[in-house]
Amino acid sequence: MIASFSLQQLQQRFGGELINGSVDFDAVCTDTRKLDPRALFVALRGENFDAHDFLNEVDGNVLGVVTEKVIQGSNLPQWLVSDTTVALGQIGLLCREQFTGPVIGITGSCGKTTVKEMLAAIFGQHHNVCVTRGNLNNHFGVPMTLFSLAPEHQVLIVEMGASGPDEIGYLCSVAKPQITAVNNVMPAHVEGFGSVDGIATAKGQIYTSLQNGGIAVVNADDNYANYWRGEMPDGVRTLEVGFGHQCAVHPENIELNALGCASFDLVIEGVSHPVQLQLLGEHNVHNALVAAGCAFAAGIPVAEIAEGLNALTGVGGRMQSFSSGSGASVIDDSYNANPGSVSAAIELLAQRDGKKILVLGDMAELGPEADQSHRDMGRLALERGIDQLFTLGTLSAAASIEFASGHQQKQRNFSEREALVRALAPELDENTTVLVKGSRSARMELVVQALTNGNQ
């Protein structure tokens, strides 16, 4: 942690009750399987867990406890609160208030993790960076990122995810970013937001939460750009990125190499520098523009931004290329899926030479549009010349039906992962590219592992 705090500080600032006095701490843990005698334990509740059920295990193994109920018979210092998740965020806020460097917040329906990693690569060349690890981007993960701040850090990059209204606003109240961006708005987690308009409003809280002097990096190509422009607080500066030359940050001369990696000239306020991405897909040009806009807003020169973008070699589960045992090219894009990201994946696959196979798992949380969205993906794969479509799950069966009707061939929809892999294996050879995609719940990374024998 960036500094040490005490339970007394927390109680005086945020309320609650102290039991058995106070204690100083400079680390926080939340998992009873990873207790630390030097840390404060926060007993969290979730949909499928409640750490309060295991409080008997923490006595003697941590410095103190944040809890919603008193641990009877224990001498441990305890901060008794009404909501431990809120308390976790409050501890994170204390850490954030000790940090004086630039803080960048990123959200969006897809691509936000790639943008985050691009920013880490840009700043990491000459700065000590604290950045969200993996996908720790929710009301538990963002405070954890703030706990990892240390005195030597110079830049903080926070990824923010949400599955419902007001979550982004809450995360901003904890992380307090000064430079923010919505990468895009697409039909993802629609069930939690009610509609795509609801997603745009919720994601836009990353802009409306900005204070005077903040900088909003706006994707001018997004359908909701005008809406966000109209919602900007007074004193917030807007920096627009997009494919149009009127944008302060835009690309010129985009080309794809044989692998499908884009090169382009990055233009920022009239200054140009060449970029050669090592990430697959033209959609990553857009991700690069958003990252470039955030970095430029923080004062990084164009040449340094380009060098950082050039250096990033890949992000786990996002357009990474491997080989199967039979020599086929396997593109792992299994981390997550929504109609926008699946469309980008189909576009990439369509540009490959040889036989092209899409393996699609269910896209989750699409609400009443789920069936039509999957049908649309099957039709798009057909229109873009994909040779074969293998699907896994009940929802993606709609994509399989749509694709097979156009090809006049047998549907290849499976309910079991192992059966899909067995059916797919004979189709793979050195002239084949197979792209694997699906929502987290579909666990499509296991398909990739089976195809590549775990050699990733």
JODA-V468474 format. One line per field, one symbol per residue. ss: DSSP state (h for helix, s for strand, l for the rest). Layout:
# JODA-V468474
ss: ???
This chain:
# JODA-V468474
ss: llllsshhhhhhhhllsssllllssllssllhhhlllllsssllsllllshhhhhhhllllllsssslllllllllsssslllhhhhhhhhhhhhhhllllssssssllllhhhhhhhhhhhhlllllssslllllllllhhhhhhhlllllllssssslllllllhhhhhhhhhlllsssslllllllhhhhllhhhhhhhhlhhhhllllllssssslllllhhhhhhhlllllssssslllllllssssssssllllssssssssllssssssssssllhhhhhhhhhhhhhhhllllhhhhhhhhhhlllsllslsssslllllssssslllllhhhhhhhhhhhhllllssssssslllllhhhhhhhhhhhhhhhhhllllsssssllllhhhhhhhhhhhlllllssllhhhhhhhhhllllllssssssllhhhllhhhhhhhhllll
